[in-house]
Amino acid sequence: MSLSLKPLDQQVIVITGASSGIGLATALAAAHAGASVVLAARSLKTLEDIAGQIVSTGGEAIAVCADVAIRADIDKVVDAAIAKYGRIDTWVNDAGVSIYGRLDEVADEDSRQLFETNFWGVVNGSLAALPHLKAQGGALINLGSEASEESIPLQAMYSASKHAVKGFTDGLRAEIDADEAPVSVTLIQPTAVDTPYPDHAGSYLSGEPKLPTPMIEPEKVASAILDAATSPTRSTKVGGMSVINTTVAKILPALGELMGRMQMGRQQRDEAPHAREGTLYEAGETVATAGQTHGRGDDNAADPKQAKQSNVRAA
């Protein structure tokens, strides 16, 4: 079935995880292009500030406080979008969090909480948005990762959640296609992105977590998301390393695992960690698209063999 999506300046776009990183970059780019933006995240004050900035420059935006793991919260986002703008044209499931640590050291409750956000948040958003997208056509865009097709040691539970997001997205797309519903379903799979992601992650490492280089800018991912909002797309890998890493994982899995092991030491900085649970249970305070480590270029990471358990739930 041929599907036509609206230009951005005629769209109402809902974005979860809109308070920082890729979500914030997408919200700002969408508003700049003329879209009406519904911002959703757990920090209402942060979202209100962002929405205020958008409106002050002539854009359209509203803020809705919501935890994507709670279906009732997602329903509130839907209700707010319909009440304000009368429809939803694109829904972007971006909210996510990670945990740095070995699988046998991470607490079960933390791993389950990660899945509540990364996987069930996508499920909740998708199923809440779908009736409205089916009614008048639109795009559903889910944020996966290169980790949807490979696994990252020290972030294996994150990788598992992104595998689950891909499985859910692919299955949902097939069902929607079988119904010939006017909905485009897209999986976005970025490589490492320069966002506050490591600062928001829970950590069991002996050093401060970081993303290995090379990283791409969050605006590049935002551009891919907004392209999918206007042009029906099955999936998009963003960044050359996403293409390389997923291809190696599929064709040469042993080599992919070796490459993953080689990255373990590059996932932490050689400095004392700040004991924290990240944003697993509470909203983050970093309001930025790019990460705090941008431009540092410090690859002097601690030896992964020296990693030890720290209390991710510490105050």
N, C-alpha and C positions, 0 to 999 in steps of 0.2 A: 504494500500500500504506500502510495506517495504521501509524504507528510510535509507540510509547510509550516515553519515556525515564524513567529513575528520578529520584526526588527527590534533591537534592544530598546529603542526609545518609545516603543509601544507596549513594553512588557512590565509586569509585576513579578519581581524575583524575590523569593524567600531564600535566605542563606543562614544556615546554622553554623555555629562556631565563628560568628562574624566579628568577634571582639579583638582578634589578632591574627597574624600570619596570613595564610592563604585566604581565609574567610574574609578578613578585613580588606586585603588587596582586591578581592573580587567585588566586594560591596562598593568600594570607592570607584573602581573601574566601571561597574555597572551604572552607578549613579552619574558618573561623568558622561556616560554614553546616553543618558536620558531615561534610564529605567527607574521605576518606582521600586524602592528596595525595602524589604522587611528584614530587619536584623534580629537574629535570635542567638542568645547565649545565656550563661548563668549570671553574669554581672550586669544588672540593669543600669547602674550609674555609668559604666563604661559605654554601653550601647547608646544611652541617651546622649552622651557627649559626642559620639560618632555621628549619630543621627542629626544632632544639632549642627555639627560642622557641615554635613551634607546639605541640610536645608538652608543654612546661611549663605551657601554659594549657589543657591537656586535649584537644588535638587529636591527629590522627594524621598523621604525615608521615615520609618517608624521603628521603634525598639520594643522588643518583647522579651521579657525574662523567661527563660525556659531551660530546663535540664532535659536533654534529648533522650536520656534513659527513662524518662517518665512520660508515658503516652498521653496522660492528661495535660501535661505541659505543652506537648506538641500540638494537641488539639486547640490549645489557647492561641498558639501561633497561627494556625489555620483560621480560627475565628477572627483574630485581629486583622489578618490580611484581607479577608472577605468583607469585614465591617468597614475597613478604610478604603479599599480599592475595588471591591466587588468581584475579584477573581484572583487566580494564581496562574501565571503563564510558565514559570520555571521554578523548580524547587531544587536547591543545592544542599546536599547532605555533606557538610564539611567537618563538623565537630569531631575531634579525636584527641587521644592522649596516648602516651607510651610509657613503658617501664623499662629501665635499663637494669639488667641483672640476669644471673644464671637461673634457669628454670627450676633447679632444685633448691634455690634460695628464696625465690619470690613467694610471698604469702599467698595462699589460695584466694583470700578475700580481695587482695589487690588485683590479681589476675582476673577474677570475676568482674570486678568493677571496671577494668579496662574493656572487657567485652560488653558490659552494659552500655558504655559510651560508644565505642567504635563499631560494634555490630548491631546491638539492639537500637542504638540511636538512629542508624541508617534504616533499619526495619520500620521503626516507629514513624520516621519522617516520610518514608516512601509510601507506606500504607495510608497515612493520613492525607497525603497530597494527592494520591492517585485518583480518587473519585472526582476531584476538581479538575485535574488535568484531563481525565477522560471526557468530562462534560464538554469542554470547548477546545481541547488540544493543547499540547505543551510539552515541556522537556523535564525529565527527572534526571538529575546528575549526581552520581555518588562518587565520593573521593575514596579511591583505593590507593594503591601504591605499587612501586616496582615490587614491594614485598608481598603483593597479591599473587606473585608467581615465583618468588624466590623466598628464602628464609634468611633472616639476619641474626646471627648469633649475638647474644646479650640483649636482643629485642625479639626473641622468638615468639613470645605471646602476642606482641604487636603484629608480627608477621602472620600468626595464626588468625588474628581478627581480620586482617586485610584479605587473607585467603577466603575467609567466610563472607566478607563483603562482596568479593568477586562472584562466589558461588550464588549468593542471593541475587545479585544484580543480573547475572546471566540467566538464572531461572525465571526471574520476574519478567525480563525482556521477552523470553520465549512465550510466556503465558499471555502477555499483552499483545504480542504479534499474532498469536493464535486467535485472539479476540478481534483482531484488526482494529484495535483502539488507536486513536490519533495521538499517541504518546511516544516520544523518543526517550529511550533509556540509555544513558551513557555512563561508562566507568572511566574515570580519569586516574592515570597511574604515573604520578611524578617520581622522579629520582629524588635524592636528598635536596631539600629546599632550605634556603637561608631564612629561617623563621625562628621565633622563640621556642620552638618545639623542644629542644633539650632542656631549656629552663623550666618548661611546664611539666616535664616528665618526672615520674617517680624514679628513684634511683637506689640501687643496692651496691653501687660501685665504690671503689676506694678513692676515685677521683671524680671531678666534675664531669658529667656527661657532655658529649658534643657529637655533632654529625661529621662524618668524614668528608673530606673534599674529594672531588669537586662538587659544589652545590650550585643550584640554579636560583634565580631570583623568584620570589613569590608572584611577581607580576606576570611572569611567563606562564605559570600555572593558571592564574586568573584569566589570562587571554585564552587559554585552551578551554576553560570552563565556559566563558562567554561565547566562544565559537560554537561549542556544543549547544548552547541555548538558542542559537539562530540557525544552525545547520545540523540536521539529524546525524548523529555519529554513534557508532556502536561502542567504541573505546578509543582512548587516546593515551599513548605513552608520551610523557613530557620530559624532555632532556635526553641527550644521547646515551647517558649511562643507564637509563631505564630500559632502553631498547637492548643495549649490550648485555646487561645483567640478566634480564628475563630470558633472552635468547640462549645465553650460556647455561642458565639453570635448566632450560628445557632440553637442549641438545647435548650438553656435556655436564651433567649434574655433578659428577665428582669434581670437576674443575670449578664449578660454581660453589661447591662447599669449601674448597680450598681457598677461593677468593674471599669467601665470607669469613673464614678463620683468620685470614691475613688482615681483615678489617677490624678485628676485635679490639686490638690495642689502640686503634684510631678513633674509638668511640668515647674516649674519656681524656680529659686534660690532666696534666701532671700537677694538680693542685688539690688541696684538701676539699672534700665535698661539703656542701651545705645539706645537712640531714633534712629531708623533706619528703612529702608525699606527692609533690607536684600538684597538678590539677585533677588528680583522680577523684577527689571528694569535694573540693572547693573550687570556686571560680578563680582564674588567674588574674594577676594584676598587671601583666605586661601588655600595654596597648601599643603594639608595633607590628608592622608587616615583616621587617627584617629581624634577624636574630641579634642578640647582644654580642655574639662572637664574630659578627660580620667584619671581615677585613683583618682578623687577627692572624689567620694563616698558621696557627700553632699546631703542628702535628707531633709535638713532643708528648705523646700520650703515655700513660702508665702502662706497664706490661700487664696484659690481661690475666696473666697467671697470678698477679698480685691482687686481683680484685677480691674483695671480701664483702660479706654481708654487712650492710648498714641498715639502720632502722628506717624504712621508708615511711613509717607512720609517725616518726618523731616530730615534735613541735618545732 
